[in-house]
């Protein structure tokens, strides 16, 4: 976080809430209906946009007026937000990828069928 963001947050920021990952959300105005109010996030750890859950993303971009402070899933099939896992141990790899836990050399041959006209 830059010194300018720290200073602006200290002088004008009004903390709105914190998400389940620990990111903190701020505004410079307590009136959430004010479209001129600034809204920003202070990330917990590495700055990565995919760490913002969708409900907080909607608030940051003024798609919704009220911040999702007591957010709960609307439907039973909804899952908790996960940031982008690319480049981590938890990244998804298809079974034919050598980095997959289920990788087998014969599996690649079974997936491949040559074309003949």
Wavefront OBJ file of the C-alpha trace (Angstrom):
o trace
v 0.000 0.000 0.000
v 1.358 3.412 -0.916
v 1.984 6.217 1.561
v -0.662 8.285 -0.243
v -3.324 5.618 0.292
v -2.355 5.270 3.954
v -2.532 9.022 4.474
v -5.844 9.417 2.599
v -7.349 6.507 4.555
v -6.162 7.977 7.851
v -7.503 11.471 7.055
v -10.765 10.734 5.219
v -11.492 7.021 5.436
v -14.527 5.708 7.244
v -14.258 1.956 7.689
v -17.316 0.196 6.309
v -16.461 -3.432 6.945
v -14.136 -6.383 6.588
v -14.622 -9.482 4.458
v -13.912 -13.103 5.393
v -10.382 -12.896 3.928
v -9.492 -9.865 6.061
v -9.663 -7.138 3.400
v -10.900 -3.807 4.827
v -13.319 -1.578 2.936
v -13.527 2.199 3.278
v -15.488 5.160 2.021
v -14.967 8.893 2.415
v -18.680 9.494 3.019
v -21.137 7.812 5.382
v -23.972 8.311 2.872
v -23.899 5.157 0.741
v -26.352 6.634 -1.768
v -23.871 9.390 -2.717
v -22.517 8.436 -6.142
v -19.629 10.897 -5.736
v -18.309 9.132 -2.638
v -15.067 7.210 -3.055
v -14.899 3.562 -2.072
v -11.695 1.553 -1.740
v -10.191 -1.591 -0.284
v -7.075 -2.184 1.793
v -5.972 -5.732 1.013
v -4.959 -8.201 3.681
v -1.573 -9.358 2.419
v -0.690 -9.371 -1.253
v -2.621 -6.972 -3.480
v -4.643 -9.219 -5.779
v -7.970 -8.135 -7.287
v -9.353 -11.685 -7.347
v -9.255 -11.685 -3.520
v -12.325 -9.402 -3.469
v -15.552 -11.425 -3.036
v -18.301 -10.666 -5.591
v -20.656 -9.002 -3.090
v -17.928 -6.557 -1.997
v -16.923 -6.022 -5.638
v -20.497 -4.945 -6.389
v -20.364 -2.446 -3.515
v -16.966 -1.051 -4.563
v -18.257 -0.448 -8.094
v -21.513 1.114 -6.828
v -23.735 -1.627 -8.226
v -25.357 -1.816 -4.787
v -25.799 1.009 -2.283
v -25.558 -0.816 1.028
v -22.314 -2.583 1.956
v -22.673 -6.366 2.417
v -21.676 -6.350 6.084
v -23.807 -9.307 7.192
v -23.616 -11.185 3.894
v -24.789 -14.769 3.693
v -25.385 -16.920 0.643
v -28.813 -16.515 -0.895
v -28.929 -20.054 -2.310
v -27.830 -23.395 -0.876
v -25.706 -24.171 -3.958
v -23.505 -21.081 -3.556
v -19.907 -21.615 -2.431
v -17.579 -19.351 -0.491
v -15.347 -17.109 -2.592
v -11.827 -18.279 -3.395
v -9.215 -16.028 -4.985
v -7.485 -17.040 -8.201
v -5.367 -20.114 -7.421
v -3.256 -20.016 -10.606
v 0.402 -20.565 -9.765
v -0.317 -22.133 -6.371
v -0.470 -25.725 -5.136
v -4.260 -25.470 -5.132
v -4.485 -24.636 -8.854
v -6.685 -26.878 -11.003
v -4.920 -29.251 -13.361
v -6.785 -31.562 -15.753
v -6.014 -35.275 -15.364
v -3.835 -35.240 -18.505
v -1.501 -32.588 -17.029
v 1.755 -33.941 -15.510
v 1.206 -31.724 -12.444
v -2.172 -33.344 -11.728
v -2.501 -35.710 -8.778
v -4.356 -38.161 -11.061
v -1.772 -38.040 -13.866
v -1.027 -41.326 -15.604
v 0.865 -41.611 -18.857
v -1.558 -44.200 -20.222
v -4.429 -41.791 -19.462
v -3.179 -39.451 -22.190
v -3.233 -42.251 -24.743
v -6.752 -43.216 -23.681
v -7.928 -39.618 -24.197
v -6.413 -39.396 -27.687
v -8.125 -40.789 -30.727
v -6.517 -40.230 -34.109
v -8.581 -38.874 -36.946
v -8.881 -40.784 -40.140
v -10.749 -39.430 -43.143
l 1 2 3 4 5 6 7 8 9 10 11 12 13 14 15 16 17 18 19 20 21 22 23 24 25 26 27 28 29 30 31 32 33 34 35 36 37 38 39 40 41 42 43 44 45 46 47 48 49 50 51 52 53 54 55 56 57 58 59 60 61 62 63 64 65 66 67 68 69 70 71 72 73 74 75 76 77 78 79 80 81 82 83 84 85 86 87 88 89 90 91 92 93 94 95 96 97 98 99 100 101 102 103 104 105 106 107 108 109 110 111 112 113 114 115 116 117
